[in-house]
């Protein structure tokens, strides 16, 4: 790498925002040491810092009204310093040596926009996944309410309920139940070891109830002082109420 591709001066990070709530919601660009490689990402981060500070000041969400004009100006000056340093380098291979300041800044803004679009796409994908999980949980809840009504009306057989909550639950008080090492069953799946009838239900042990609690990620309202009969009664209410 050519010598002019390294920063000739240190560029410290901007001073943190004085308002704690604003500081927790801002993007702060890291400081740059003298001799560090010049790269366009440094200017991208500097510009993002300035933009988020401006947004915090202009949008004024609750408790974030204390971003000052001086704090924004300081961030802008830092961005300009980074851009000036990049003018003499190859700018991470994206621009030629000695590119003008406007071209470097435009490239950094484009770089930031690309990153923002990628983050937005990732957030959209995550939201879609969350919505899908919410629909699965809602469907399980509706089917479980139907099964509970049928279980209440049936003197003998029990319809196994479906999983409504993600993940494995914890052991019941007393350390009962075994948490599996693998991933939890999918939302909406019927429990494969649910008691088939009320005779089996009244014979459930503390470990059996613990395993059911872990599967459903639901403690059925069981607390530390409950004896086995009380725990069975609470699971029965979970089954048929």
N, C-alpha and C positions, 0 to 999 in steps of 0.2 A: 504493500500500500504506500502510495506517495506521501511525503512528509506533510503536504498541505491538506491531507485528509484527516488531520488530527486537530482538535481544538487548541487554539493558541492561548486561550485564557480560560480560567474557571468561570462557570456560570452557575452561581448558587440557586437553589430552589427559592421560589417566592416565599415570603413570610406567610405562615399559616393565617387563615382568616381569624379575626379576633372573636367573632361569634362562634361559639362551640357548635351549635346546631347547624349553622351554615358550613362550617369546616367539615362536619361529618357527611355532608351531602355534596361536597365539591370534588373536582378532579384536580389533584396536585401533581404537577410535573416534577420529576426528580431532578436534583442538581446534577451538573455535568462537571467532571474534573478536567483540569488542563491535561492535554495529551490523550484524552479519550477520542475514539474514532468519531468523525462527523457522520451523522446519519439523518435522513429525512424524518425518521420516527421521532427524533428529539423535537423538531418543530411541530410535528403533528400533536404531540403531547402538550407542548407549550400553548398552541392555539386552542386546544380543547380545554385547558385550564382557564384561559381567558373567556372562552365562550360560556363555560358553566358558571363562572362568576357573574358574567353579565346576565345570564338567565336567572340566577338566584336573586339578583338585584331587581330585575324587571318584573319577574312573575310574582315575587314576594309571597311565597307560600308561608303558612303559619310558622312563626318563630325564626324565619330566615330573612328578616328585613334589614339586618345589620351589615350587609355587604356594602362597603364604602366605595366611593369613586376612586379614592387613592389606591385601594387594594386592586381595583380593576386596572388602573393606569400602570401600576407596578408590574402586573402580569403582562400587559401589552408591551412594556419596555423590555421585559425579559424575552418575549417572543421575537421582538425586533433584533435583539442581541444574538439570539440563536440563528435567525435568518441571515444576519450579516456574516456570521462565521461560516455558514454553509455556502456562501457565495463563492468562496475560494476553493471549495472541495468538489468532489464528484457527487456528493449528495446521495450516498447509498446506491450509486449506479443508475439512478433514475433520471438525472440531468447531467449535462456536460459540465466540465470544469468552468468556473467563472460565469455561471448562469446568472442572469439578473435577479434582483430581489423579488420582483413581481412574479417571475416564473417559479421561483422556489416556493414562495408563499402559496401560489395557486396549486402547485403540485402537492404541498402539504395539506391544503384544504381538501383536495380530491382524495388524498390518502385517508384523511379523517372521515370523509363522507362514506368511503367504501367500508371502513371499519364500523361506522355507525349503522350502515345498512346491514352488515353482517350480524351485528349485535341485535338489531331489530328482528331479523329473520330468526335468530336463535330464540329470542323472547317469544315470537309468534309460535314457533314450534313447541316451545315449552308450554305456552298457554293452551295450545291444541291438545297436548298430552294431558294437561291438568283437567281440561274440560271433558276429555274422554274418560278419565278416571272418575270425575264427578258424576257423569252419566251412568257409569257402571255401578257406582255406589248407590245412586238413586234407584236404579232398576232393582238392585239387590234389596233395598229397603222396602220397595213396593211388593216384591215377591215374598219377602219375609212377613210382612203384615198379613198377607193372604194366608201364608202357611200357619201363622200363629192363630188366626181365626179357626182354621181347620183343625189345628192341634187342640184348641180349646173345646171344640165340639166332639172330638174323637175320644172315646174312653180307652182306646187301646194303642193304635199305631201313632207314630210321631213322624212328621215330615221334617227332614233335616233342614235347618236354616242355612242361609248363604252368608258369605263373608262380606261385611259392609265397610270395615276399616282396614286401611293398608297396613302391611307389616305384621310382624309377630308382636304379641303382647308380652307382659312381664309375668313372672311366676306369681301365683296367689300368695297372700300372707302365709308364712310358715315355710316358704320355699317349695311349694308344690307345683309340679309341672316341669316339663323339659322343653327348653327353647331349641328348636331345630337349628342346625348350622347353615342350611341352605336358604334360598329366598322364600319368602312367604307365598302362599297360594294366591291366585288372582282374585280380585274383587268379583263377587257374584258367584263364586264356586261354592257348591254345597259341601259342608263338612263331611269327610269320608268316614269319620268315626263317631258320628252323632248317635245317641241312643235311639234304637228303632221303636221303642215303646216305653210306657211308664214304668214297667217292671225293671227294665234296664236302667232307667233314670234314677229310680230309688236305690239302685245298687251301685251308683257311681262313687268312686273313692275320691279322696282329696287330690290324688295325682290325676285321676281322670278329669276332674273339674278344672284342675290347673292346666291340663293340656287343651281343654276346650277354650279356656280363657285366653291362652296364648294364641290359639288358632284364630279366634275372632277378634283378638286385640281389644277385649272387653272384659272387665272384671265382674260383670253381672251384679254390681253393687255389693260384692262380698268385701267384708272388712276383717281386720285382724281378730276381733273378738268372736266371730261367728264359728259355731261348731259345725260338724259335718252335716247335721240335719238342716241347719239354717242355710248352709251353702247350697244344698240340694234344692231347698225350697226357692231360693233366689234364682237358681238356674231354671227351675220349672217355670217361674214367672217370665223369665227371658224367653222360654220356649213357647209359651201359650198365652201370654198377655199382650 
